[in-house]
Amino acid sequence: MIYFDNAATTFPKPRTILPALQNAVLYYGGNPGRSGHTISMKTSEKVFEVRKKAAEFFNAEVENTIFATNCTHALNMAIKGVMKSGHAVTSCLEHNSVLRPLYALQKNGIITYNVADVMGNDQQILTEIEKNMRSDTKAVIITHGSNVIGKIMPIAKISELCHKRGVKLIVDAAQTAGVLPIDVKEMGINILCMPGHKGLYGATGTGLMILNDIDPIGTLMEGGTGSVSNSMEQPDFNPDRYESGTANTVGILSLSAGLDYIKRKKPFEIYRHEMSICQYVYRELRKMNRVVLYQGDFEPGAYLPIVLFNIQGMTSMETAQELSDNGFALRGGLHCAPLVHERLDTLDIGGVRFSPGTFNTQAEAVYFINTVKKIIKNHTV
């Protein structure tokens, strides 16, 4: 099967993560930070090495680079840690990992929030976000790039607006970490959240929350950290404050190998390769009478390597199933982002998402286009 569902998780992973996984199981099986024996100490050192490597990759402080189990976990830590009261602004492009925590907080009477329409150009996006700010706005919580239509947000400009208004910026980098360059200091991001299993090429069950220029936020959970164990209070220093329980050492060590792979390949080269495949697919789909596309000028820098489409007369799930029957893995449906589908008027049928990875080829894209043509021919309206 040809895999074009890399926006869900990258697959296959680089073969270089296999030795990292094996070494974690064979040689680094101690509980990091919990014991004084050699195995535990060596495991702790390895986990620290990965933390340092991730911090350097995003130009962050090592102690402010927090391991999470996935991006949803990181976003929940960030959102619920910052939003103890007041108002937040988010966008119509958001994933449910942002929308549902905000909704739950509002439903419980803790906060209120507004949704900004960010489908326009950069200036329109900034105007819309500022229009939705209030005197009690504490945070703007926004995606760096849409998981549905791939639209890239002007994060540095949004950061300038936030800091001018004294508002914190929380960024969901689920689709951009490892694909686009991210410097938390240069871009003025207060909290950056990401998975480890997508563009960072780590195993599932990994994620990061990176803090930058922000006072300590509330904790999502408390528990054993291996530090100040004589106190009932959660440690007041990072990263221990936010990392209760045994770490996913196996996943974390795989993340180290993933980061090494990206550094060798270089994010720009990965992005350019994936975008060249997407641009070809976008151009070819646009020639087909019954194909509906949902992105405007599909230009590098404006979009991530994601193409959303539908075939008239078929739901997205029907199209995705037909593609699966013909040997292609794509995702149909709403992609856990209902507001953008509401905005696109696709809430009832969803969309088919084409998202290539670094290991896909132009030949596979040509085969995909020919298969779409065959499906259209076999399904009359």
C-alpha positions as a printed Julia matrix, in Angstrom:
381×3 Matrix{Float64}:
   0.0    0.0     0.0
   1.2    3.53   -0.81
   0.94   5.74    2.26
  -0.28   9.34    1.79
  -1.56   9.95    5.34
   1.5   11.61    6.87
  -0.53  14.43    8.41
  -1.94  11.77   10.76
   1.45  10.22   11.49
   4.57   9.84    9.38
   5.08   6.36    7.97
   7.35   4.67    7.36
   9.74   6.03    9.97
  13.44   6.35    9.13
  15.22   3.06    9.66
  17.67   4.88   11.93
  15.09   4.95   14.72
  15.14   1.14   14.91
  18.53   0.97   16.68
  17.35   3.7    19.07
  14.27   1.68   19.96
  16.31  -1.49   20.36
  18.94   0.2    22.52
  16.24   1.7    24.73
  14.84  -1.76   25.42
  18.17  -3.57   25.76
  20.39  -1.03   27.5
  18.34   1.86   28.9
  15.54   0.12   30.77
  15.94   1.87   34.1
  13.4    4.35   35.45
  14.99   7.77   34.79
  15.39  10.0    37.82
  14.08   7.36   40.23
  17.1    5.38   41.44
  20.8    5.85   42.09
  22.01   2.68   40.4
  23.95   2.68   37.15
  21.12   1.55   34.87
  18.79   4.3    36.08
  21.54   6.93   35.92
  22.49   5.96   32.36
  18.85   6.11   31.32
  18.51   9.56   32.92
  21.55  10.76   31.0
  20.07   9.53   27.71
  16.74  11.24   28.39
  18.59  14.47   29.2
  20.54  14.22   25.94
  17.26  14.07   24.0
  15.81  16.97   25.98
  18.9   19.04   25.19
  18.78  18.08   21.51
  15.1   19.08   21.25
  15.76  22.35   23.08
  18.55  23.25   20.66
  16.37  22.35   17.68
  13.72  24.9    18.7
  16.15  27.37   20.37
  14.65  26.8    23.81
  16.0   26.39   27.32
  16.67  22.77   28.27
  14.73  22.91   31.53
  11.74  24.44   29.72
  11.55  21.56   27.22
   8.88  19.27   28.65
   8.14  15.74   27.47
   4.49  14.86   26.82
   2.7   11.75   25.59
   1.4   13.48   22.44
   0.41  16.92   21.15
  -3.05  16.71   22.72
  -1.44  16.15   26.13
   0.92  19.09   25.57
  -1.94  21.37   24.49
  -4.05  20.39   27.48
  -1.12  21.18   29.79
  -0.67  24.55   28.09
  -4.31  25.59   27.79
  -5.42  24.45   31.24
  -2.2   25.7    32.8
  -2.65  29.23   31.46
  -6.44  29.59   31.31
  -7.48  29.53   34.96
  -9.82  32.44   34.26
 -10.44  35.17   31.71
 -10.81  34.99   27.95
  -9.01  33.28   25.07
  -8.95  33.7    21.3
  -8.6   30.74   18.99
  -9.27  30.17   15.27
 -11.6   28.36   12.89
  -8.7   26.14   11.77
  -8.17  24.44   15.1
  -8.06  20.74   15.86
 -10.27  19.35   18.61
  -7.17  19.1    20.79
  -7.53  22.88   21.12
 -11.29  23.28   20.73
 -12.42  20.65   23.23
 -10.27  21.84   26.16
 -11.49  25.4    25.56
 -15.08  24.24   25.28
 -14.79  22.21   28.5
 -13.32  25.19   30.38
 -16.1   27.46   29.12
 -18.81  24.88   29.88
 -17.54  24.66   33.46
 -17.72  28.44   33.84
 -13.96  28.91   34.12
 -13.27  30.94   30.95
 -14.85  32.3    27.8
 -13.38  32.22   24.3
 -13.95  33.56   20.79
 -13.18  31.94   17.45
 -11.46  34.13   14.86
 -12.01  33.58   11.13
  -8.46  33.25    9.79
  -9.18  32.22    6.2
  -7.97  35.53    4.72
  -4.53  37.0     4.04
  -2.01  37.83    6.77
  -3.35  41.31    7.44
  -6.93  40.06    7.56
  -5.86  37.34    9.99
  -4.24  39.87   12.32
  -7.25  42.17   12.11
  -9.62  39.31   12.89
  -7.58  38.13   15.88
  -7.3   41.64   17.32
 -11.02  42.22   16.77
 -11.74  39.19   18.96
  -9.44  40.27   21.79
 -10.89  41.77   24.96
  -9.51  43.5    28.03
  -9.44  40.15   29.87
  -7.9   38.11   27.03
  -5.08  36.0    28.45
  -4.02  33.9    25.48
  -4.25  33.38   21.76
  -4.21  29.66   21.02
  -3.61  28.95   17.36
  -2.3   26.39   14.94
   0.93  27.04   13.06
  -0.5   25.18   10.08
  -3.92  23.65    9.42
  -4.16  19.87    9.43
  -7.08  20.11    6.97
  -6.12  22.66    4.32
  -2.46  23.2     5.19
  -2.82  26.98    5.52
   0.21  28.43    7.36
  -0.39  31.11    9.99
   1.87  34.21   10.31
   3.01  33.27   13.8
   5.71  35.94   14.19
   3.22  38.69   13.31
   0.57  37.22   15.59
   3.2   37.15   18.34
   3.89  40.87   17.89
   0.19  41.59   18.24
  -0.1   39.4    21.33
   2.86  40.93   23.09
   1.65  44.44   22.29
  -1.6   43.54   24.05
   0.05  41.64   26.93
  -1.43  38.33   25.75
   0.35  34.97   25.77
   0.72  32.97   22.55
   0.21  29.19   22.56
   1.04  27.52   19.24
  -0.06  24.09   18.03
   2.82  22.86   15.86
   1.37  19.4    15.21
   1.8   19.77   11.45
   4.86  22.04   11.33
   7.42  20.76   13.84
  10.23  19.28   11.75
   8.67  20.6     8.53
   9.01  24.37    8.96
  11.78  26.16   10.89
  10.59  27.12   14.39
  12.59  29.32   16.78
  10.54  30.01   19.9
  12.62  33.05   20.86
  12.82  34.65   17.44
   9.13  34.0    16.75
   8.02  35.08   20.23
   6.11  31.89   21.04
   5.3   31.51   24.74
   4.25  27.86   24.6
   4.94  25.53   21.68
   3.17  22.15   21.56
   3.88  19.28   19.2
   3.76  15.5    18.75
   6.89  13.44   18.34
   5.38  10.97   15.87
   4.71  13.27   12.92
   7.34  15.59   11.44
   9.88  14.71   14.14
   9.79  11.02   13.06
   9.68   9.6    16.59
   7.51   6.78   17.86
   3.89   7.28   18.89
   3.33   8.22   22.52
   5.75  11.15   22.37
   5.3   14.9    22.39
   6.79  18.16   23.63
   5.63  21.3    25.39
   8.2   24.08   25.19
   7.91  27.12   27.47
   9.48  30.46   26.57
   9.34  33.82   28.34
   6.39  32.88   30.51
   5.8   32.62   34.25
   5.12  29.13   35.67
   1.76  27.81   34.54
  -0.59  25.51   36.46
  -0.05  21.77   36.38
  -2.4   19.35   34.65
  -1.52  16.54   37.03
   0.65  15.91   40.05
   2.57  12.85   41.19
   5.94  11.21   41.52
   8.85  13.03   39.89
  11.82  11.48   41.68
  12.55  14.88   43.25
  11.62  16.52   46.61
   9.75  13.33   47.47
   9.38  14.38   51.12
   6.96  17.17   50.13
   3.28  16.89   49.29
   3.72  19.88   46.99
   4.54  19.38   43.33
   8.13  20.52   42.57
   8.29  24.21   41.68
  11.08  23.84   39.11
  11.16  22.69   35.49
  10.91  20.18   33.95
   9.84  18.22   37.06
   6.85  20.49   37.68
   5.12  19.14   34.55
   6.52  15.61   34.26
   4.84  13.35   36.8
   5.09   9.6    36.41
   7.49   7.34   34.57
   8.68   8.74   31.26
   8.25   6.96   27.93
  11.96   6.27   27.65
  11.63   4.07   24.57
   9.66   6.75   22.71
  11.92   9.56   23.87
  15.04   7.81   22.6
  13.34   7.23   19.24
  12.7   10.97   19.12
  16.44  11.55   19.38
  17.01   9.48   16.24
  14.17  11.32   14.5
  15.74  14.7    15.27
  19.08  13.45   13.93
  17.37  12.37   10.72
  15.78  15.8    10.23
  19.09  17.57   10.82
  20.74  15.42    8.17
  17.93  15.85    5.64
  17.24  19.5     6.61
  13.62  20.66    7.13
  13.72  22.9     4.05
  14.65  19.97    1.81
  11.95  17.77    3.35
   9.37  20.53    2.85
  10.48  21.19   -0.74
  10.27  17.51   -1.66
   6.81  17.03   -0.14
   5.51  20.28   -1.66
   6.72  19.34   -5.14
   4.62  16.16   -4.93
   1.62  18.13   -3.63
   1.89  20.77   -6.34
   1.86  18.09   -9.03
  -1.18  16.39   -7.46
  -2.95  19.72   -7.0
  -2.4   20.71  -10.66
  -3.6   17.34  -11.94
  -6.67  17.23   -9.7
  -7.61  20.74  -10.81
  -7.89  19.47  -14.39
 -10.57  16.93  -13.43
 -14.16  18.14  -13.86
 -15.65  16.33  -10.88
 -12.89  17.1    -8.38
 -13.46  19.92   -5.88
 -10.38  21.55   -4.32
 -10.44  23.75   -1.22
  -7.15  25.64   -1.38
  -6.42  28.77   -3.37
  -3.07  29.4    -5.01
  -1.13  26.4    -3.76
   2.21  28.13   -3.27
   5.2   27.08   -1.14
   5.39  29.17    2.02
   1.63  29.68    2.13
   0.67  26.03    2.56
   1.91  22.83    4.11
   2.2   19.7     1.93
  -1.5   18.86    2.28
  -4.13  18.76   -0.49
  -7.82  18.53    0.43
 -10.26  17.39   -2.23
 -13.57  15.66   -2.9
 -15.09  13.87   -5.87
 -18.57  15.13   -6.69
 -21.21  12.49   -6.09
 -19.17  10.73   -3.39
 -18.57  11.4     0.3
 -14.97  11.73    1.4
 -15.19   8.43    3.27
 -16.42   6.66    0.13
 -13.55   8.12   -1.88
 -11.0    7.21    0.8
 -12.35   3.65    0.88
 -12.12   3.36   -2.92
  -8.54   4.61   -2.75
  -7.76   2.1     0.0
  -9.22  -0.7    -2.15
  -6.81   0.43   -4.87
  -3.76   0.45   -2.6
  -3.62   4.02   -1.26
  -3.8    5.16    2.36
  -5.49   8.58    2.72
  -7.83   9.99    5.33
 -11.4   11.07    4.7
 -13.84  12.7     7.1
 -13.51  15.77    9.3
  -9.92  15.26   10.53
 -10.96  16.25   14.1
 -11.32  19.87   12.95
 -15.06  20.56   12.55
 -14.94  24.36   12.39
 -12.82  24.51    9.25
 -15.15  22.0     7.56
 -18.07  24.14    8.64
 -16.3   27.11    7.03
 -15.67  25.09    3.82
 -19.28  23.82    3.8
 -18.03  20.22    3.97
 -19.39  19.3     7.4
 -21.71  16.7     5.87
 -19.25  15.03    3.48
 -15.83  15.82    4.97
 -12.78  15.92    2.75
 -10.11  13.57    1.39
  -6.68  14.59    2.65
  -3.58  13.85    0.58
  -0.43  14.29    2.68
   2.84  12.87    1.31
   5.99  12.26    3.31
   9.71  12.38    2.77
   9.77   8.8     1.48
   7.07   9.22   -1.18
   8.04   9.58   -4.83
   6.81  11.4    -7.91
   6.04   8.04   -9.52
   3.68   7.2    -6.65
   1.94  10.54   -7.16
   1.45   9.79  -10.87
  -0.03   6.39  -10.0
  -2.32   8.1    -7.48
  -3.62  10.56  -10.1
  -4.32   7.75  -12.55
  -6.23   5.91   -9.81
  -8.38   8.97   -9.06
  -9.22   9.19  -12.76
 -10.24   5.52  -12.73
 -12.46   6.01   -9.67
 -14.2    8.98  -11.29
 -14.76   7.0   -14.48
 -16.27   4.08  -12.55
 -18.62   6.27  -10.49
 -21.11   8.21  -12.56
 -23.09  11.0   -10.91
